[in-house]
Amino acid sequence: MGSAGDTVGQAREQCLQEYERCADACERALERLWDGGDTRELRNELIVCAAVCRVAARALGDTARIAAALVEYSVDVCRRCAERVAATDDGGRHELVQACTDAAESAATLLLIG
């Protein structure tokens, strides 16, 4: 059985990976938004989610003091983005919804065990 430090380290690494995947998915979705009748609110949600994930990943990577607050905030932002995308989804954005959901779950896990 691994130590608590190993568990936190693994959760942190998982969270970093999920943040990157979520931010990438949000940014790709932003590039394609002009192709359809997507709402301004969805665009704003994607922008905020991508930015929060990038900043939180950077803070976690630097072990900055603000990392815990950013991770906590990112859980709400990623969940809200996933909900907004799912509500406006025509079936073609499952990967984006999953990336946001996975980032939120990974960050919540990190908060629980950290």
N, C-alpha and C positions, 0 to 999 in steps of 0.2 A: 504494500500500500504506500502511495506517495505522500509526501509531506504537504501541509497546507500551502506552503510556498510554491510547491510544484503545481498544485491545483489552481492557485491564483494565477501563476504564470501561464499555464495552459489556457485558462479562461481569458486572460488578457490578450494572448496571441490570437485566439479565436475571434475575439471582439475586434481586434485590429483588422483581421482579414474580412470580416463581415462589414465593417465600416467602409473599407475600400470597395467591396463589391456593391454595396448600396449606393455609395456616391457615384461610382461609375455607371450604374444602371440609371440613376436619376439624371445624370448628365447626358447619357445617350437618349433618354426619353425627351429631354428638353430639345435636343436637336431635331426631333421628329414632330414636335407639337404643332408646328405650322402646317403640317399636312392635313390636319383634321379640324374639327370644331371644338377643340378642347377649351376649357374655361381658363380665365385669368387666375382664378383661385388655385387650380391645379398647377399651373406654371409656378406660381409663388410658392406653393407647398414643395414642389420638386427642388426649387432653388434653395430654400431654407434647409431641407433635408440633406441635400448634397453638401452644403456649406458646413452644417453642424457635424456631419460625419467626418468631413476632412479635418476640421478643427479639433474634434474630439480625438481622432486618431493621432494627430500631431501631438496633442497634449499628453496622451497615453504613452506615445513613443518617447517623449521627453521627460516623462514622469513629473510633469508639472503639478503644482498644488491644485490648480483649477480643474484637473482632469476628472475628479470625482463628480463635481458639479456639472461639467459638460456631459459626462457619461449619463448621469441621471436625466438631464434635459434631453439628451438624444433619444432616450427611450420614448418619451412622449412625442417628440418630433417625428421619429421614424414610424411609430404606430399611427399617428395622425395622417402622415403621408400615405401609408399603405391603405388606410381606410378611404381617403379621398380618391386615390387612384382606382381602388376597387369599385367605388361608387360610380365612377365615370368610365369604367372599363367596358370595352366591347368584346372582351375575350382575348385581346392581343397583348395584354400587359401583365400576364401572370408572372413573368420573370422579375419585373420591377416590383410588384407587390410582394413577392417572395423575398427579394433582396432587402427590402425595407423591414419586413417582418422578422427576418433572420437577424438583422442588425439590432433591432429592438430586443429580441429575445437574448441574444448574446450579451448585450450591454446589461440587461436586467440580471442575467446570471452572474456576470462579473461583479455587479453591485452586491448581490446576495452573498457571494462567497468571499468577497474582498473585505 
